[in-house]
């Protein structure tokens, strides 16, 4: 029987967990790419809603898209600094938004409502960045073969995780207790 998990994953994934490194690297690299794209677009002094076909890094841009890219890049940097589940969730949400943006802007390509000056390379870039961000965000968080020490697996299977923790605790207690109760005096170093 499937039942919802009411566990807050924030407390299950400390910011120094190894999964957090993947989320942070993904957010940081993507944020760096977007900030660079936005800054280069602003340096070229392209009009804010200009749809004339100005390109930066082989992508069409205008001032609005450049500012939007910088803002999203800075948001990804914030996710990189915070790390943990926040960075993972931020990567997933922004990945979905990038994919949705690709579809919306694909529909607006040859209309007067193409305010961000998208062309086909921009749409493809939006899809690629969206999938990449989602992959970074979902890494180690979803899947059928997550290891049992994974905090997301433990949050989804609390009873089994508790049984395994009790088994590990009793095993370590029996190992540490076996050396102290032998009844023999400790062996000293030879003189």
C-alpha positions in Angstrom: 0.0 0.0 0.0 1.4 3.4 -1.0 1.2 6.2 1.5 2.6 9.7 1.4 5.8 10.5 3.2 5.3 13.2 5.7 9.0 13.5 6.5 10.8 16.8 5.9 13.8 16.0 3.8 15.6 19.1 4.9 16.6 17.5 8.2 17.6 14.3 6.4 20.2 15.8 4.1 22.9 17.9 5.8 24.5 20.5 3.6 27.8 18.6 3.7 26.3 15.4 2.4 28.0 14.0 -0.7 24.7 14.4 -2.8 24.8 18.1 -2.0 28.0 18.4 -4.0 26.2 17.3 -7.1 23.4 19.7 -6.6 25.8 22.5 -5.8 28.1 21.9 -8.8 25.1 21.6 -11.1 23.6 24.8 -9.9 26.9 26.7 -9.9 28.0 25.7 -13.4 24.6 26.4 -14.9 24.4 29.7 -13.0 27.8 30.7 -14.3 26.8 29.9 -17.9 23.6 32.0 -17.6 25.3 34.9 -15.9 28.0 35.0 -18.6 25.4 34.9 -21.3 23.4 37.7 -19.6 26.5 39.9 -19.1 27.7 39.5 -22.6 24.2 40.4 -23.9 24.2 43.6 -21.7 27.7 44.5 -22.8 26.5 44.5 -26.5 23.9 47.2 -25.5 21.1 45.4 -27.2 17.7 47.0 -26.9 15.5 45.7 -24.0 12.8 44.2 -26.2 14.7 44.3 -29.5 13.8 41.3 -31.7 16.3 42.2 -34.4 18.4 39.0 -34.2 21.4 40.1 -32.1 23.4 37.0 -31.0 25.6 36.2 -28.0 27.3 32.8 -27.8 25.3 31.7 -30.9 22.0 32.4 -29.2 19.6 35.3 -30.0 19.2 37.7 -27.2 17.9 41.1 -26.1 18.1 43.2 -23.0 15.2 41.4 -21.3 16.6 38.0 -21.9 20.0 39.1 -20.7 18.6 40.5 -17.4 16.4 37.4 -17.0 19.4 35.1 -17.5 21.5 37.0 -14.9 18.6 36.8 -12.4 18.2 33.1 -12.8 22.0 32.6 -12.8 22.2 34.4 -9.5 19.3 32.4 -8.1 21.3 29.2 -9.0 24.3 30.7 -7.2 22.2 31.1 -4.1 21.2 27.5 -4.4 24.9 26.5 -4.8 25.7 28.4 -1.6 22.8 26.9 0.4 23.2 23.4 -1.0 21.4 20.4 0.3 17.7 19.8 -0.4 17.2 23.4 -1.3 19.7 23.2 -4.2 18.2 20.0 -5.4 14.6 21.3 -5.3 15.7 24.6 -6.9 17.4 22.7 -9.7 14.3 20.6 -10.4 11.9 23.5 -10.3 14.1 25.7 -12.6 14.6 22.7 -14.9 10.9 22.3 -15.3 10.5 26.0 -15.9 13.3 25.9 -18.6 11.5 23.1 -20.4 8.2 24.9 -20.1 9.8 28.1 -21.4 11.2 26.2 -24.4 7.7 25.0 -25.3 6.1 28.4 -24.8 8.7 30.2 -26.8 8.6 27.6 -29.5 4.9 28.5 -29.9 5.7 32.2 -29.9 8.6 32.1 -32.4 7.0 33.7 -35.4 4.5 35.9 -33.5 4.6 39.5 -32.3 4.7 38.2 -28.7 8.3 36.9 -29.0 9.5 39.5 -26.5 12.6 37.5 -25.5 13.8 37.2 -29.2 13.9 33.4 -29.1 14.9 31.5 -32.2 15.2 27.7 -32.6 18.7 27.6 -31.0 17.3 29.3 -27.9 14.5 26.8 -27.7 16.9 23.9 -27.9 19.2 25.6 -25.3 16.2 26.0 -23.0 15.4 22.3 -23.4 19.0 21.2 -22.8 19.5 23.4 -19.8 16.1 22.2 -18.4 17.0 18.6 -18.7 20.4 19.2 -17.3 19.1 21.0 -14.3 16.5 18.4 -13.6 19.2 15.7 -13.8 21.4 17.5 -11.4 18.4 18.1 -9.0 17.1 14.5 -9.2 20.5 12.8 -8.9 20.4 10.5 -5.9 16.9 11.6 -5.1 14.8 9.4 -7.3 15.3 5.9 -8.7 14.5 2.3 -8.0 18.0 1.3 -6.8 18.9 4.0 -4.2 21.3 2.7 -1.6 19.8 2.3 1.9 22.1 4.9 3.4 20.6 7.5 1.0 18.6 10.1 3.0 15.8 10.1 0.4 15.5 6.3 0.6 15.4 6.5 4.4 12.7 9.2 4.3 10.5 7.1 2.0 11.1 3.8 3.9 11.1 4.9 7.6 10.2 1.5 9.1 12.8 -0.4 7.2 15.4 2.3 7.8 14.7 2.1 11.5 15.0 -1.7 11.5 18.4 -1.5 9.7 19.6 1.2 12.1 18.6 -0.9 15.1 20.4 -3.9 13.6 23.6 -1.8 13.0 23.4 -0.4 16.5 23.0 -3.9 18.1 25.8 -5.3 15.9 28.2 -2.5 16.9 27.3 -2.9 20.5 27.9 -6.6 20.5 31.3 -6.1 18.8 32.4 -3.4 21.2 31.1 -5.3 24.2 32.8 -8.6 23.3 36.3 -7.3 24.0 35.6 -5.8 27.4 33.9 -8.8 29.0 36.4 -11.6 28.4 37.6 -11.8 32.0 41.2 -11.8 31.1 43.5 -9.0 32.2 44.7 -6.7 29.5 47.9 -7.7 27.8 50.7 -5.1 28.3 53.6 -4.3 26.1 56.8 -6.3 26.6 59.5 -4.7 28.7 
